């Protein structure tokens, strides 16, 4: 079983290099993210919407002192941590 785990991890790493995620996929609606602002505030939630002005998060219920939604303008965002990005499925047509 250990051998299969190593093979699977190696295949995942190769897949990431061959098909890197896109920002549009990483920050699309429904993706869970953790955002650190330039002031040091850390927010965790699910992306509800984003546009050129910033990102709207549906905050996690477990976040102390925070509930509901938070809008973060891009100028206040220092870092966005995304645990998992769902890659777009690509269908190759036989020619």
MMTF fields as JSON, N, C-alpha, C and O atoms, coordinates in Angstrom:
{
  "mmtfVersion": "1.0.0",
  "mmtfProducer": "UNKNOWN",
  "numBonds": 379,
  "numAtoms": 380,
  "numGroups": 95,
  "numChains": 1,
  "numModels": 1,
  "chainsPerModel": [1],
  "groupsPerChain": [95],
  "chainIdList": ["A"],
  "bondAtomList": [4, 2, 8, 6, 12, 10, 16, 14, 20, 18, 24, 22, 28, 26, 32, 30, 36, 34, 40, 38, 44, 42, 48, 46, 52, 50, 56, 54, 60, 58, 64, 62, 68, 66, 72, 70, 76, 74, 80, 78, 84, 82, 88, 86, 92, 90, 96, 94, 100, 98, 104, 102, 108, 106, 112, 110, 116, 114, 120, 118, 124, 122, 128, 126, 132, 130, 136, 134, 140, 138, 144, 142, 148, 146, 152, 150, 156, 154, 160, 158, 164, 162, 168, 166, 172, 170, 176, 174, 180, 178, 184, 182, 188, 186, 192, 190, 196, 194, 200, 198, 204, 202, 208, 206, 212, 210, 216, 214, 220, 218, 224, 222, 228, 226, 232, 230, 236, 234, 240, 238, 244, 242, 248, 246, 252, 250, 256, 254, 260, 258, 264, 262, 268, 266, 272, 270, 276, 274, 280, 278, 284, 282, 288, 286, 292, 290, 296, 294, 300, 298, 304, 302, 308, 306, 312, 310, 316, 314, 320, 318, 324, 322, 328, 326, 332, 330, 336, 334, 340, 338, 344, 342, 348, 346, 352, 350, 356, 354, 360, 358, 364, 362, 368, 366, 372, 370, 376, 374],
  "bondOrderList": [1, 1, 1, 1, 1, 1, 1, 1, 1, 1, 1, 1, 1, 1, 1, 1, 1, 1, 1, 1, 1, 1, 1, 1, 1, 1, 1, 1, 1, 1, 1, 1, 1, 1, 1, 1, 1, 1, 1, 1, 1, 1, 1, 1, 1, 1, 1, 1, 1, 1, 1, 1, 1, 1, 1, 1, 1, 1, 1, 1, 1, 1, 1, 1, 1, 1, 1, 1, 1, 1, 1, 1, 1, 1, 1, 1, 1, 1, 1, 1, 1, 1, 1, 1, 1, 1, 1, 1, 1, 1, 1, 1, 1, 1],
  "groupList": [{"groupName": "UNK", "atomNameList": ["N", "CA", "C", "O"], "elementList": ["N", "C", "C", "O"], "formalChargeList": [0, 0, 0, 0], "bondAtomList": [1, 0, 2, 1, 3, 2], "bondOrderList": [1, 1, 2], "singleLetterCode": "X", "chemCompType": "L-PEPTIDE LINKING"}],
  "groupTypeList": [0, 0, 0, 0, 0, 0, 0, 0, 0, 0, 0, 0, 0, 0, 0, 0, 0, 0, 0, 0, 0, 0, 0, 0, 0, 0, 0, 0, 0, 0, 0, 0, 0, 0, 0, 0, 0, 0, 0, 0, 0, 0, 0, 0, 0, 0, 0, 0, 0, 0, 0, 0, 0, 0, 0, 0, 0, 0, 0, 0, 0, 0, 0, 0, 0, 0, 0, 0, 0, 0, 0, 0, 0, 0, 0, 0, 0, 0, 0, 0, 0, 0, 0, 0, 0, 0, 0, 0, 0, 0, 0, 0, 0, 0, 0],
  "groupIdList": [1, 2, 3, 4, 5, 6, 7, 8, 9, 10, 11, 12, 13, 14, 15, 16, 17, 18, 19, 20, 21, 22, 23, 24, 25, 26, 27, 28, 29, 30, 31, 32, 33, 34, 35, 36, 37, 38, 39, 40, 41, 42, 43, 44, 45, 46, 47, 48, 49, 50, 51, 52, 53, 54, 55, 56, 57, 58, 59, 60, 61, 62, 63, 64, 65, 66, 67, 68, 69, 70, 71, 72, 73, 74, 75, 76, 77, 78, 79, 80, 81, 82, 83, 84, 85, 86, 87, 88, 89, 90, 91, 92, 93, 94, 95],
  "secStructList": [7, 2, 2, 2, 2, 2, 2, 2, 2, 2, 2, 2, 2, 2, 2, 2, 2, 2, 1, 7, 7, 7, 2, 2, 2, 2, 6, 1, 6, 6, 7, 3, 3, 3, 3, 3, 3, 6, 6, 1, 7, 3, 3, 3, 3, 3, 3, 3, 3, 3, 7, 1, 1, 3, 3, 3, 3, 3, 3, 7, 6, 6, 1, 6, 6, 7, 7, 1, 3, 3, 3, 3, 3, 4, 4, 4, 3, 3, 3, 3, 3, 7, 1, 7, 7, 7, 7, 7, 7, 7, 7, 7, 7, 7, 7],
  "xCoordList": [0.823, 0.0, 0.866, 0.497, 1.999, 2.887, 3.37, 3.48, 3.652, 4.107, 3.029, 3.342, 1.764, 0.673, 0.54, 0.266, 0.733, 0.649, 1.721, 1.444, 2.94, 4.022, 3.74, 3.965, 3.253, 2.938, 1.848, 1.943, 0.809, -0.277, 0.201, -0.207, 1.065, 1.594, 2.454, 2.387, 3.254, 4.106, 3.244, 3.538, 2.196, 1.305, 0.61, 0.468, 0.17, -0.472, 0.488, 0.1, 1.734, 2.735, 2.999, 3.115, 3.095, 3.314, 2.114, 2.277, 0.907, -0.308, -0.361, -0.785, 0.069, 0.072, 1.01, 0.689, 2.162, 3.108, 2.574, 2.747, 1.936, 1.432, 0.195, -0.008, -0.628, -1.891, -2.038, -2.809, -1.313, -1.404, -2.806, -3.468, -3.261, -4.59, -4.619, -3.58, -5.804, -5.997, -6.603, -7.298, -6.354, -6.927, -8.448, -9.099, -9.009, -10.464, -11.018, -12.114, -10.272, -10.714, -10.497, -11.334, -9.379, -9.021, -9.936, -10.189, -10.433, -11.265, -12.702, -13.387, -13.156, -14.536, -15.493, -15.087, -16.722, -17.75, -17.809, -17.819, -17.847, -17.944, -16.625, -16.62, -15.498, -14.184, -13.883, -14.072, -13.415, -13.039, -11.614, -10.702, -11.434, -10.125, -9.849, -10.755, -8.597, -8.168, -7.411, -6.448, -7.846, -7.252, -6.581, -7.167, -5.35, -4.623, -4.562, -4.156, -4.972, -4.942, -3.609, -2.846, -3.334, -2.087, -2.022, -0.928, -3.157, -3.165, -2.961, -2.897, -2.857, -2.62, -3.873, -3.787, -5.011, -6.279, -6.37, -5.993, -6.878, -7.022, -8.493, -9.129, -9.018, -10.416, -10.48, -9.714, -11.409, -11.605, -13.071, -13.959, -13.308, -14.682, -14.753, -13.768, -15.953, -16.224, -16.441, -17.19, -15.803, -15.957, -17.402, -17.923, -18.04, -19.399, -19.376, -20.148, -18.458, -18.353, -17.002, -16.384, -16.568, -15.351, -15.476, -16.141, -14.824, -14.753, -13.487, -12.615, -13.383, -12.19, -11.955, -10.833, -13.006, -12.881, -12.389, -11.673, -12.768, -12.373, -13.116, -13.659, -13.126, -13.74, -14.744, -14.491, -15.878, -16.908, -16.872, -17.055, -16.634, -16.544, -17.751, -18.219, -18.255, -19.231, -18.384, -17.84, -18.267, -17.35, -17.767, -18.955, -16.764, -17.023, -17.651, -17.331, -18.549, -19.233, -18.288, -18.548, -17.198, -16.264, -15.338, -14.57, -15.393, -14.514, -14.992, -16.138, -14.115, -14.472, -14.775, -13.981, -15.936, -16.306, -16.691, -16.875, -16.817, -17.149, -18.241, -18.187, -19.215, -20.25, -20.818, -20.647, -21.479, -22.061, -21.069, -20.326, -21.08, -20.239, -19.203, -19.418, -18.093, -17.064, -16.605, -16.286, -16.577, -16.028, -14.61, -14.368, -13.681, -12.276, -11.829, -11.775, -11.508, -10.958, -9.585, -8.849, -9.243, -7.967, -6.777, -5.764, -6.883, -5.765, -5.48, -4.397, -6.443, -6.235, -5.768, -5.428, -5.749, -5.406, -3.899, -3.327, -3.267, -1.84, -1.624, -0.772, -2.406, -2.21, -3.533, -4.363, -3.714, -4.876, -4.36, -3.606, -4.775, -4.409, -5.597, -6.713, -5.341, -6.385, -5.97, -5.024, -6.675, -6.258, -6.313, -5.437, -7.306, -7.473, -8.154, -9.147, -7.622, -8.202, -8.708, -7.963, -9.974, -10.54, -10.164, -10.557, -9.409, -8.999, -10.174, -11.057, -10.161, -11.175, -10.903, -9.752, -11.941, -11.78, -11.656, -12.436, -10.687, -10.434, -10.748, -10.304, -11.515, -11.861, -11.083, -11.219, -10.278, -9.508, -10.31, -10.769, -10.464, -11.206, -10.241, -9.177, -10.634, -9.828, -10.038, -11.178, -8.967, -9.095, -8.885, -8.969],
  "yCoordList": [-1.196, 0.0, 1.26, 2.264, 1.213, 2.362, 2.719, 3.896, 1.711, 1.936, 2.658, 3.572, 2.264, 2.915, 4.37, 5.239, 4.636, 6.006, 6.869, 7.99, 6.352, 7.109, 7.343, 8.441, 6.327, 6.452, 7.496, 8.322, 7.461, 8.431, 9.844, 10.769, 10.03, 11.354, 11.867, 13.044, 10.99, 11.377, 11.772, 12.754, 11.016, 11.323, 12.662, 13.447, 12.936, 14.215, 15.377, 16.398, 15.234, 16.291, 16.546, 17.699, 15.495, 15.652, 16.318, 17.16, 15.949, 16.538, 18.032, 18.818, 18.431, 19.846, 20.638, 21.757, 20.068, 20.778, 20.862, 21.882, 19.811, 19.783, 20.653, 21.23, 20.75, 21.487, 22.375, 22.048, 23.493, 24.353, 24.96, 25.184, 25.226, 25.81, 27.246, 27.891, 27.723, 29.094, 29.898, 29.339, 31.185, 32.052, 31.968, 31.942, 31.925, 31.841, 30.59, 30.625, 29.487, 28.257, 28.338, 27.877, 28.92, 28.97, 29.882, 29.621, 30.939, 31.896, 31.927, 32.942, 30.817, 30.802, 30.614, 30.186, 30.929, 30.81, 29.384, 28.418, 29.264, 27.956, 27.39, 26.367, 28.033, 27.558, 28.106, 29.296, 27.241, 27.658, 28.192, 27.548, 29.394, 30.042, 30.636, 30.818, 30.927, 31.666, 32.882, 32.748, 34.072, 35.31, 36.063, 36.255, 36.484, 37.325, 38.727, 38.91, 39.72, 41.101, 41.742, 41.194, 42.902, 43.613, 44.041, 44.252, 44.174, 44.557, 43.352, 43.51, 42.144, 40.94, 40.168, 39.12, 40.656, 39.97, 38.731, 38.757, 37.638, 36.407, 36.006, 35.88, 35.81, 35.432, 34.121, 33.884, 33.275, 32.001, 31.908, 32.189, 31.508, 31.39, 30.846, 30.38, 30.923, 30.427, 31.611, 32.531, 31.595, 32.678, 32.707, 31.716, 33.869, 34.052, 34.713, 34.366, 35.687, 36.407, 37.126, 37.348, 37.476, 38.275, 39.073, 38.661, 40.214, 41.022, 41.865, 41.602, 42.85, 43.676, 44.479, 44.913, 44.685, 45.475, 44.657, 45.175, 43.373, 42.55, 41.232, 40.765, 40.636, 39.322, 39.387, 40.037, 38.712, 38.629, 37.231, 36.245, 37.143, 35.855, 35.621, 36.528, 34.396, 33.921, 33.321, 32.228, 34.024, 33.634, 32.331, 32.053, 31.529, 30.283, 30.606, 31.624, 29.732, 29.949, 29.859, 30.475, 29.109, 28.929, 30.11, 30.105, 31.125, 32.274, 33.141, 33.592, 33.376, 34.12, 35.576, 36.257, 36.045, 37.444, 37.85, 39.038, 36.909, 37.245, 36.313, 35.101, 36.889, 36.063, 36.806, 38.018, 36.087, 36.693, 36.764, 35.82, 37.913, 38.108, 39.197, 40.094, 39.11, 40.148, 40.446, 39.541, 41.741, 42.156, 42.641, 43.474, 42.125, 42.529, 43.117, 42.402, 44.413, 44.967, 44.358, 44.053, 44.184, 43.545, 44.276, 43.649, 45.585, 46.351, 45.988, 46.283, 45.348, 44.96, 43.512, 43.076, 42.767, 41.342, 41.158, 41.556, 40.538, 40.232, 38.847, 38.662, 37.861, 36.477, 35.732, 35.967, 34.83, 33.943, 32.514, 32.11, 31.745, 30.33, 29.505, 29.67, 28.617, 27.784, 26.334, 25.88, 25.588, 24.217, 23.296, 22.446, 23.446, 22.533, 23.276, 23.973, 23.127, 23.754, 22.663, 21.759, 22.753, 21.788, 22.242, 23.322, 21.419, 21.749, 21.581, 20.749, 22.376, 22.213, 20.921, 20.561, 20.249, 19.021, 19.408, 20.206, 18.84, 19.135, 17.895, 16.792, 18.091, 16.974, 17.147, 18.158, 16.159, 16.195, 15.501, 14.371, 16.197, 15.641, 14.924, 15.44, 13.743, 12.973, 13.571, 13.804, 13.82, 14.484, 13.631, 14.088],
  "zCoordList": [0.0, 0.0, 0.0, -0.608, 0.668, 0.709, -0.703, -1.049, -1.498, -2.87, -3.673, -4.435, -3.516, -4.233, -3.811, -4.64, -2.526, -2.036, -2.685, -3.112, -2.762, -3.394, -4.869, -5.379, -5.549, -6.973, -7.181, -8.089, -6.34, -6.441, -6.188, -6.89, -5.192, -4.882, -6.03, -6.383, -6.607, -7.731, -8.93, -9.612, -9.183, -10.308, -10.084, -11.022, -8.839, -8.54, -8.766, -9.336, -8.328, -8.499, -9.976, -10.392, -10.768, -12.206, -12.858, -13.741, -12.431, -12.985, -12.688, -13.535, -11.481, -11.125, -12.025, -12.425, -12.343, -13.214, -14.643, -15.31, -15.109, -16.476, -16.655, -17.724, -15.623, -15.696, -14.465, -13.563, -14.41, -13.235, -13.116, -14.129, -11.894, -11.713, -12.222, -12.366, -12.486, -12.935, -11.797, -10.948, -11.766, -10.734, -10.774, -9.729, -11.962, -12.095, -11.419, -10.861, -11.464, -10.807, -9.299, -8.523, -8.888, -7.474, -6.676, -5.5, -7.286, -6.562, -7.062, -6.935, -7.628, -8.103, -6.926, -5.846, -7.141, -6.111, -5.568, -6.331, -4.236, -3.601, -3.103, -2.419, -3.43, -2.994, -1.596, -1.342, -0.692, 0.655, 0.636, 0.118, 1.217, 1.237, 2.615, 3.428, 2.85, 4.035, 3.526, 2.771, 3.938, 3.433, 4.571, 5.637, 4.334, 5.276, 4.684, 3.536, 5.482, 5.018, 5.382, 6.177, 4.799, 5.082, 6.546, 7.07, 7.214, 8.633, 9.552, 10.771, 8.975, 9.77, 10.137, 10.777, 9.751, 10.021, 9.141, 7.97, 9.726, 8.949, 8.935, 9.981, 7.734, 7.546, 6.784, 5.851, 7.201, 6.513, 6.132, 6.937, 4.89, 4.433, 3.022, 2.449, 2.489, 1.146, 0.214, 0.543, -0.929, -1.898, -2.381, -2.893, -2.206, -2.713, -4.08, -4.975, -4.222, -5.488, -5.513, -4.471, -6.687, -6.85, -8.136, -9.086, -8.142, -9.355, -9.283, -8.456, -10.121, -10.153, -8.887, -8.628, -8.09, -6.866, -5.68, -4.823, -5.626, -4.482, -4.437, -5.438, -3.241, -3.055, -1.902, -0.888, -2.063, -1.034, -0.444, -1.158, 0.876, 1.567, 2.445, 3.133, 2.417, 3.396, 4.514, 4.357, 5.637, 6.702, 7.363, 7.526, 7.747, 8.473, 9.819, 10.432, 10.279, 11.551, 12.74, 13.774, 12.621, 13.727, 13.962, 14.924, 13.099, 13.238, 14.394, 14.404, 15.372, 16.579, 16.25, 15.601, 16.707, 16.542, 15.137, 14.871, 14.242, 12.863, 12.37, 12.578, 11.724, 11.105, 9.91, 9.779, 9.06, 7.872, 6.725, 6.456, 6.056, 4.878, 5.134, 5.95, 4.44, 4.502, 3.086, 2.315, 2.754, 1.468, 1.703, 2.576, 0.929, 1.034, -0.298, -1.299, -0.325, -1.562, -1.825, -0.887, -3.082, -3.431, -2.817, -2.506, -2.639, -2.079, -0.621, -0.116, 0.066, 1.465, 1.605, 2.705, 0.505, 0.552, 0.367, -0.648, 1.386, 1.285, 0.697, -0.172, 1.178, 0.737, 0.787, 1.665, -0.169, -0.194, -0.185, -1.07, 0.829, 0.905, 0.45, 0.943, -0.497, -1.084, -0.909, -1.553, -0.03, 0.237, -0.977, -1.143, -1.812, -2.949, -4.079, -3.869, -5.262, -6.442, -7.362, -7.739, -7.72, -8.667, -10.07, -10.511, -10.754, -12.119, -13.066, -12.857, -14.089, -15.133, -15.877, -16.126, -16.218, -16.992, -18.463, -18.983, -19.097, -20.503, -21.312, -20.99, -22.36, -23.23, -24.531, -25.221, -24.85, -26.086, -27.182, -27.019, -28.287, -29.41, -30.346, -30.686, -30.744, -31.69, -33.075, -33.476, -33.806, -35.097, -36.23, -37.37]
}
